[in-house]
Amino acid sequence: AKVLVDYIIKTSITNNNNNNETAGLTCMALGGDGLALVGSENGTAHVCHLASKKTVASLRHYEIPINNNNNNNNDEEDDAEELPMSVEAVGFASNVNWCATGGMDGVLKIWDVPSASCRKVCRVEEDTSGITRLQWHSSLPLVATSSSGGVLRLWDARNGNLLQTKTGHKDTINDMSIATWGEHVVTIVTGSDDKTVRVFDLEIPNTTTTTTTTTT
């Protein structure tokens, strides 16, 4: 097969010893204007322009806690491995210049692509499970996420509000697919390590301040 584009994205982690460690890429999404968004194990997502073969922005999803910078150098490598740094899910919005990143830290971040600035940080404080997949609504500013805790959530990207929570899986949701996007109901199919496939109907509230939790 002919290789049309030979494109290498270089990512690295620099610690206090000035050692560079290459970070693997974990996930990818394609957007308009020839852009690709890739997540990496070091907590950063990169916006790449495929035609020019350039990385146009780097989005820092995971911020290393300040107290970790005070650790002894001998423990830095072990501490880095224990931190939930990896970006596991990314996606572009379909009708605005926004994108989203989801990480093992359980945080969903909404970004403005042109300015590479974070617009909203979405999290459930009492849930420490990581985000495994995300997907934008085809026409509305909504994002669905699945987690390693077996929870499915629907977020309003405009204000960061949690609109819907669906539980029922007993283990990690490894993948999800949007069966239908409606104006009032979203149907999502999920597959989990608990050996089940589940179908969830998530209602889209008329107000973005509504939060509901149900079990299926």
Residue pairs with C-beta under 8 A, 6 or more apart in sequence:
5 50
5 53
7 48
7 50
7 53
9 25
9 38
9 46
9 48
9 55
10 22
11 22
11 23
11 25
11 40
11 42
11 44
11 46
12 20
12 21
12 22
12 23
12 42
13 20
13 21
13 23
13 42
13 80
14 20
15 21
15 73
15 76
15 77
15 80
16 69
16 73
16 76
17 73
17 76
23 40
23 41
23 42
23 44
24 40
24 41
25 38
25 39
25 40
25 41
26 38
26 39
26 40
26 41
26 86
26 87
26 88
27 38
27 39
27 87
27 88
27 89
27 90
28 36
28 37
28 38
28 39
28 90
29 36
29 37
29 90
29 91
29 92
29 99
30 36
30 37
30 92
31 37
31 92
31 99
31 113
32 92
33 49
34 49
34 50
34 51
35 47
35 48
35 49
35 50
35 56
35 92
35 113
36 47
36 48
36 50
37 45
37 46
37 47
37 48
37 90
37 91
37 92
37 99
38 45
38 46
38 48
38 90
39 45
39 61
39 86
39 87
39 88
39 89
39 90
39 101
39 103
40 46
40 86
40 87
41 85
41 86
41 87
42 62
42 85
42 86
43 60
43 61
43 62
43 63
43 64
43 83
43 85
43 86
43 87
43 103
44 58
44 59
44 60
44 61
44 62
44 87
45 58
45 59
45 61
45 87
45 90
45 99
45 101
46 55
46 57
46 58
46 59
47 55
47 56
47 57
47 58
47 59
47 99
47 113
47 116
48 54
48 55
48 56
49 55
49 56
57 113
57 116
58 116
59 99
59 101
59 109
59 111
59 116
59 118
61 87
61 101
61 103
61 105
61 107
61 109
62 83
62 84
62 85
62 86
62 87
62 103
62 105
62 107
64 83
64 85
65 83
68 79
68 83
71 79
84 103
84 104
84 105
84 106
84 130
85 103
85 104
85 105
86 103
86 104
86 130
87 101
87 102
87 103
88 102
88 103
88 104
88 130
88 131
88 132
88 133
89 100
89 101
89 102
89 103
89 131
89 132
89 133
89 134
89 145
90 99
90 100
90 101
90 102
90 134
91 99
91 100
91 134
91 135
91 136
91 143
92 98
92 99
92 113
92 136
93 99
93 100
93 136
93 141
93 157
94 136
94 137
94 138
94 139
95 139
96 141
97 112
97 113
97 114
98 110
98 111
98 112
98 113
98 119
98 141
98 157
99 110
99 111
99 113
100 108
100 109
100 110
100 111
100 134
100 136
100 143
100 157
101 108
101 109
101 111
102 108
102 109
102 131
102 132
102 133
102 134
102 145
103 130
103 131
104 130
104 131
104 148
105 130
106 123
106 124
106 127
106 128
106 129
106 130
106 131
106 147
107 121
107 122
107 123
107 131
108 121
108 122
108 123
108 131
108 134
108 143
108 145
108 155
109 118
109 120
109 121
109 122
110 118
110 119
110 120
110 121
110 122
110 143
110 157
110 160
111 117
111 118
111 119
112 118
112 119
119 157
120 157
120 158
120 159
120 160
121 160
122 143
122 155
122 160
122 162
124 153
124 162
127 147
127 149
127 151
128 149
129 147
129 148
129 149
129 150
129 151
130 147
130 148
131 145
131 146
131 147
131 148
132 146
132 147
132 148
132 172
132 173
132 174
132 175
133 145
133 146
133 173
133 175
133 176
134 143
134 144
134 145
134 146
135 143
135 144
135 176
135 178
136 142
136 143
136 157
137 143
137 144
137 181
137 186
138 178
138 181
139 181
140 181
140 183
140 204
141 156
141 157
141 158
142 154
142 155
142 156
142 157
142 163
142 186
142 204
143 154
143 155
143 157
144 152
144 153
144 154
144 155
144 176
144 178
144 186
144 188
144 202
145 152
145 153
145 155
146 152
146 153
146 173
146 175
146 176
146 190
147 153
147 172
147 173
148 172
148 173
149 172
150 167
150 168
150 169
150 170
150 171
150 172
150 173
150 192
150 194
151 165
151 166
151 167
151 169
151 173
152 165
152 166
152 167
152 173
152 176
152 188
152 190
152 200
152 202
153 162
153 164
153 165
153 166
154 162
154 163
154 164
154 165
154 186
154 202
154 204
155 161
155 162
155 163
156 163
156 208
158 208
159 208
161 208
161 209
161 211
162 211
163 202
163 204
163 205
163 208
163 210
163 211
163 212
164 202
164 203
164 204
164 205
164 211
164 212
165 211
165 212
165 213
165 214
166 200
166 202
166 213
166 214
166 215
166 216
167 213
167 214
167 215
167 216
168 198
168 200
168 215
168 216
169 190
169 192
169 194
169 196
169 198
170 192
170 194
170 196
171 192
171 193
171 194
172 192
172 193
173 190
173 191
173 192
174 191
174 192
174 193
175 190
175 191
176 188
176 189
176 190
176 191
177 188
177 189
178 186
178 187
178 188
179 187
179 188
179 189
179 199
180 186
180 187
182 204
183 204
184 203
184 204
185 201
185 202
185 203
185 204
186 201
186 202
186 204
187 199
187 200
187 201
187 202
188 199
188 200
188 202
189 197
189 198
189 199
189 200
190 197
190 198
190 199
190 200
191 197
192 198
198 216
200 216
203 212
205 212
